[in-house]
Amino acid sequence: MEGIGDNSVDTVLTFALGQGEYPSNKPALRFGARFGFVPDDSSKASEMKMKELVESTVEDDDMPEFVLLVEMHTEKLCKSGRPVCSKCMLSERCNFFADKKKKTGK
């Protein structure tokens, strides 16, 4: 449909129809890049790789909750400009945090 992007279609398929499509967006891609799942380049290839990884790992029934958890995580903690790594329970597994720690010594 004209004017409706892939993210919107995947969101409807997941939340309204329970089809387990992962609506990858920039914050979700940033999350994936920081954890080393995809390159940190915001490319269509990275977006597709993230989508394929999530869809092959997360069960259809769990996809809505997973999408919401990633969304909340990227809104509250894993922000683009100033991530709040000190409050993140996942920081010890995060490549971004490890790099930041090396640079600052903290």
Buried (B, 14 or more C-beta within 10 A) or exposed (E): EEEEEBBEEBBBBBBEEEEBBBBBBEBBBBBBBBBEBBBBEEEEEBBEBBBEBBBEEBEEEEBBEBBEEBBEBBEEBBEEEEBEBEEBEBBEEBEBBBEBBEEEEE
